Amino acid sequence: MEAPKSPQSPNPNPGLGISAYYQTRAEHHAVVTSDWLAQAQAAVAPPSPPPERAAPESGRPFSVVEEFNFWRKKPDLAEAVAAIMALAAVIQSSTATTMMELEIELKKASDSLKKGDRSSISLTAGCDLFMRYVTRTTALEYEDFDAAKLRLIERAEKFGEISLKARRTIAMLSQDFIFDGCTILVHGFSRVVLEVLKLAASNRKLFRVFCTEGRPDRTGLRLSNELAALGVPVKLLIDSAVAYTMDEVDMIFVGADGVVESGGIINMMGTYQIALVAHSMNKPVYVAAESYKFARLYPLDQKDLEPAIRKIDFGVPIPSGVEVEECARDYTPPQYLTLLFTDLGVLTPSVVSDELIRLYL
C-alpha cells in the first residue's frame, strides 16, 4: 500500500485526534496523513468474536483475577487485553446500585490486577486506560443508573474491540516500509511484530529476517519457527552477534512492553544495545506497539523502573559469591528510535507525549 503524498499541513480530519505522523523509508521523508490511517483501519477485518466465557458456578462469587487468568491463557491475547476483558466482566457482574459504588468496585478490581504483577507495564497501562476510557465523562453521574451502566458496558466492549484489532491496524500501517529485498532484524517474540511480518509475507513481499536468540528464554527461536512455517527466509543469531551482522540489516523491528512519556520504550533486555548499534550505523529502528501499552512513566535511567526478574540458566554451575544480573528488560531512550507503529498511527517518538495526553484526558 502506497502512502498518499501530501504537503505538510494541519490535520485534515481533527476528529481522529491524530498528531503529525511521519514516514521514513530510506532517505525519503513524507507526511503520513490521517487519511492513510483511516485507510488502514478500514482495511482491517472485524475482529473474531471473543471465545465464549463459561458461566460461573452457581453461588460462586465473581473473581476478577480468575477472569483475567481465563483470558490470559488465550495464546493470541496480550496481557493488557486480558485485563481489559476482565474489567469489562466486572461491570457486567456488578451488583452496585450507584455510579460511585461501581467506580469503587472497578478501581478495586484494577488495583488487584496490577498488584498481581507490579513489574508488568502493559498490564498497568491497560488497566489505567480502561478506567479512564469507561469513566471519563461526568455526564454519567446525571443519568439513570441502569442507563449509565449500559453505557459503561458498551464502552468496555468498544475498548476491548479496539484493543483486539490493534495488531492488524499496525500491520497494515507498516507495509509500505517493508520493501522487496530487505533484511529485517528482530529481537525477542512480539505478537505484533509477527503480525507485521505475516502480513508482509501474505502480500508476497520478498524479505529475510535475522532473529536474535533472545536469551535467557530463547524467544527468538519461537519467532524463527513461526516465520519458517510461513516460508520466510530466517537466520538465527546469538545475541552478541548483532553488531557483527548489522551491516547486512536494512531495518530493525521490535515490540514493546511499554511506551513511556519520553517516547522511549521498555522492552526485552538487549533492545537498548541493538538500538545503539543501529544508531551508530544509521539503520532505522521501528517499534510496533499497541496504544494500550502507552504508560504514564518517565524513566530517567535503566534502574528507574520496577525490575522484571527472570531466572537465567547459564548451563553451568555459578561459583558461589558471583552475582547474576536477572533483570529481564531495559529502557531504550527516544533518540535511538525512528518511528513507532501504533493503532493511533505512525508516530515519531516526540509526539508520544501528545498522544498520552489525549489518551488520559
DAGITA-V556763 format. One line per field, one symbol per residue. psi: psi as a letter, one per 20 degrees, with the letter a starting at -180 (. if undefined). burial: + if it has 9 or more other ideal C-beta (glycine too) atoms within 8 Angstrom, else -. A space follows every 50 residues. Layout:
psi=???
burial=???
This chain:
psi=pppppqqorqoimihilpappqpoocjqpqporhhgghgghhipqqqqqq qppppqqpipqpohgggghghiiphjpqhhhggghghhhgggiqjqirhg gghggggggghhghhhniioghgggggghggggijipihhhjrpgggggh hggggghgghgghhjgghgggghihiioqpjqpppqpaophhghgghghg ghjkqorrpppqhlqijlhhgghhgghhhijpppppqqhjjghhihiiph qppqaphqprhiirqpaqpigghghgggghjlppoppopqhijoqmqmqh ahjkqppoppppoiiqppqqipqpojpirrpoqhijqgqporiiaoqqhi jghghggghi.
burial=--+--+----+-+--+-++-++++-----++++++++++++--+------ -----------+-++-++-+++----+++++++++++++++--+----+- +++++++-++-+++-----++++++++++++++++----+--+-+--++- +++-+++-+++++++++++++++++++++--+++++++++++++++++++ +---+-++++++++---+++++++-+++-+-+-+--+-+-++--++--+- ++++++++++++++++++-++++++++++---+++++++++++++-+-+- ----+--+-+----------------++++++-+-++-+++++++++++- +++-++--++-
